[in-house]
Amino acid sequence: MTQAPTVPAEQSGQMTHREVLEALSGLLLAMFVAMLSSTIVSNALPTIVDDLEGSQTGYTWVVVATMLAMTATTPIWGKFADLFDKKLLVQTALVIFSIGSLIAGFAPSMEVLIGARVVQGLGVGGLTALVQVVIATMVSPRERGRYSGYIGAVFALATVSGPLVGGVLVDTVGWRWCFFAGLPVAALAFVVLQKTLRLPVVRRTDVSIDYLGAFLLVGGVSILLIWVSLGGINFDWVSWTSGALVAAAVVVTAAAIHVEANVAKDPVIPLRLFKDRTLTLATIASVLIGLAMFGSTVYLSLYFQRAKDMSPTEAGLMSICMVGGLLVSSIVSGRIISNTGVWKRWLVGGMVAVIIGIGLLSTIDASTPLWRTGLFMAVLGLGLGATMQNLVLAVQNTIALSDMGAGSSVVAFFRSLGGSVGIAALGAVLAHQVADAVTAGLSALVASHPELADQVGHQTGGVPDISTLPAPIRAIFESAYGDATGHIFLVALPFAIGALIAVLLINEVPLRTSVKREDELIAEASQA
């Protein structure tokens, strides 16, 4: 076996396989924490909402709060990665996440829980953006596929174990431990990163932090998501409140764009990056994938527990179907892409599978057999596994290493933005459709069975525990949740088709075999 060169990684721009794996260990633990924070809570949400006397809107906001904070801060974390010590930033994100988890675990009300989820989201935003950036700093695009299997395995482990562990915790010691459970993993990730991650610190004397741009960006995104989340529930879509929020979102976002383009010396999102065709189309695809994927799949757990009367643990087991497909396709596509350097066909094929999976899931209702729903989820997982990582890879292949943080975080930002809008908007659709169906069903039930009027009178608002309801009322709720879940997948389908069109328009550029772009290497050589 040939001895690896002794030239330091920061000088050669490359790391040995062993060095990469050692550094990856802490990064993958950090990624596991970020993924676990959402998956471990997914099956506990119905119980949490019941215990804290929340509503369907509260259910949605527990998810949206994290997505909102993560989305709004992702580009800021990414820009910081181009300016400061990446290891310190990852560790800071872990600390912020842990503080949010502690607050959430002791939350006495839905309001405090939602606030704690915002703090968690700040940390998750950092972990989501920084892990991808650090990996791109260590490994060339051509070699990155061989490590995508590890990333896919961690994603699969967190996605599968999260709902299972969360379900078991809810059924045994209580839902609060769903937030405490991630703390030991976060602490371990912190220690492992300290010992294994060795990256060159790029010292810049001309650092200029774009505070105004960051503030306006966070404000514009937040107002938009608040409007999408509350519209049709707390106020009508066509109303003075709705108009004011839309106008505010447009004004603040326009101000952010102006600052980024004309004022900021070192903008959070450098608009010049959008001159790159690949990044622009990948951004469009990311928004649409986020809308279609996050917006629809987050409510599958609610479907299994409310339409199928499954326990949190049983609902967690169903996630294996989608994650299994995702794991297989991410590993296989990553390996083949590393060997061949060809990636576009996997993006296109993945999006076709996503469209088929979402289309199939749009046909489910309360009476759909579980094996059929599981099969549909597996098809969707196959598509997502070939799409998500490779879309980021396509972008990282075209941007300079000096812009890697900002460029990578742009894709993650817009995917999260699409997901946040999708979760909020489709959550509103789900809540509205369930409420209408339940109201109509209960009215018809009372008309035919007047003796049930007293029981029906107590079944208004909130997210009920299906197992405690009388059989006739339970059937109404199961049917309502089953039909509404299929409907939101149907609503998500056009967005997935739009993402396929964007992917088809991306030009395939051969994967480079160095961490730095060719023009950067030439510039370095000329200065030597």
C-alpha positions, 0 to 999 in steps of 0.5 A, a space after each residue: 500500500 502506497 504511503 499517503 503524501 505528508 504534505 499538510 491538507 491545508 497546503 495540498 487542498 486534499 486530505 487522506 481518506 483516513 483524515 477525512 473519516 476522522 473529521 467526518 465523525 464529529 460532523 456526522 454526529 452534528 448532522 445526526 443531532 440536527 436531523 434527530 431534533 425534527 424526527 424524534 418529535 414528529 410522532 410525539 407532536 399529537 401527544 404534545 398538543 394534547 398535553 399542552 392543550 394546543 390546536 391544529 395551528 399549534 401543531 403546525 407552528 411547533 414544526 414551522 418555528 424550527 423551520 423558520 429560524 433554520 431557514 432565516 439564519 442558514 445563509 448567515 451561518 454560511 457566510 460566517 463560514 467564509 469568514 471565521 473558524 468553521 469548527 468554532 461555528 459548528 460547536 457554537 451551533 451545537 451549544 445553541 441547539 442544546 439550550 433550545 432543547 433544554 427549554 423545550 423539554 421543560 416547556 409549560 405551554 405551547 407558547 414556550 415550546 414554540 419559542 424554544 423550537 425557534 432557539 433550536 432552529 437557530 442551532 439546526 440552521 448552523 449545523 445544516 449549513 456548516 456540515 455541507 460547507 466543511 465537507 466541501 472544504 475537505 473533499 473534491 466534488 469528484 470524490 464526494 460521492 464515496 462519502 455520500 453513503 456515510 451522510 445517507 446512512 446518518 440521515 437514514 439512522 436519524 430519520 428511522 431511529 428518531 420516530 422510533 425512539 420518540 414513539 417509545 419515549 412518549 409511550 414510556 417516560 413522556 414526550 419531554 424526553 424527546 427533547 432531552 434525548 439529543 443533549 448527550 449526542 450534541 455533547 459527544 459531537 462537540 467533544 469529537 469535533 474538538 479532537 478530530 476536526 483540523 481545518 485551516 483558519 482563513 484569516 481575513 483582515 478585511 472582514 465586514 459583517 453585513 448586519 443590515 442585510 442579515 436583519 432585513 433578510 431574516 425579517 422578510 422571510 419571517 413576515 412571509 412565513 407568518 402570513 403563509 402560516 396564519 392566513 385562512 386561519 387567524 385571518 382571511 386570505 383577502 383581508 387588511 391583515 393579509 394585505 399588510 403582511 404581504 406588503 411588509 414582506 415585499 418591502 423588507 425583502 426588496 430592501 434586503 435585495 437593495 442592500 445586498 446588491 448596492 450597500 453591503 461590502 461583503 453581503 450575506 447572499 452575494 447576488 453575483 453568484 446567481 450569474 451562475 446558471 447551475 446555482 440559479 436553476 438549482 435554487 429554483 429546484 430547491 425551493 420547489 422540492 422543499 415545497 413538495 417534500 417537506 410540505 407534504 411528508 411532515 404530515 404523514 405521521 399525523 396521518 398514521 396516528 389520526 387516520 390509522 389510529 396507530 401509536 407513535 412507535 408504530 407510526 415511526 416504523 412506517 418511516 422506514 419505508 421512505 428512508 430505506 429507499 432514500 438510503 439505497 439511492 443516495 449510496 448507489 448514486 453517490 458511488 456511481 457518480 464518483 466513478 463516472 463523474 456524471 451526475 445529471 441523469 441521477 438528478 433527472 431520474 430522482 425527480 421523476 421518482 419524486 413526482 411518481 411517489 407524490 402522485 401515488 401518495 395523493 391517492 391515499 385515504 383512511 382506507 388505504 392498506 398500509 403496505 400500499 402506503 409504505 410502497 408509495 413512500 419507498 418510491 418517494 424515498 428513492 427519488 429524494 435520495 438521488 436528488 437532494 445531495 446531488 443538487 448540492 453537489 452540482 452547485 459546489 462543483 461550479 462555485 469557488 472555494 472562497 464562496 463555498 459557504 455562501 453558495 452552499 447555504 443559498 441552496 440549503 436556504 431556499 430549500 428550507 424556505 420552500 419547506 417552511 412555506 410548504 409546511 405552513 401552507 399545506 398545514 393550513 390546507 389540512 387544518 381547513 379541510 379537516 375542520 370542514 369535513 369534521 363539521 359536516 360529518 358531525 352535523 350529519 351524525 347528530 341529525 341521524 343520532 340525536 342521542 350523540 349530541 352531547 358527545 359531539 359538542 365536546 369534539 370541536 377544535 384541537 387535535 383529538 386522541 382518536 382512540 378515546 372517541 366513540 366509534 361513530 365520531 372516530 370514523 368521521 375524524 379518521 376519514 377527514 384526516 385520511 382524505 386531507 392527507 391525500 389532498 395535500 400531496 395532490 397540491 404538492 405535485 405541481 411543485 415537484 413537476 416544476 422542480 423537474 423542469 428546473 433540473 432538466 435545464 441545468 447544464 452538466 459540468 464534469 466534476 472537478 477533481 480538486 477542492 479548488 476551482 481551476 481558476 483559483 489553482 491558476 491564480 495560486 500558481 501565478 503567485 507562487 
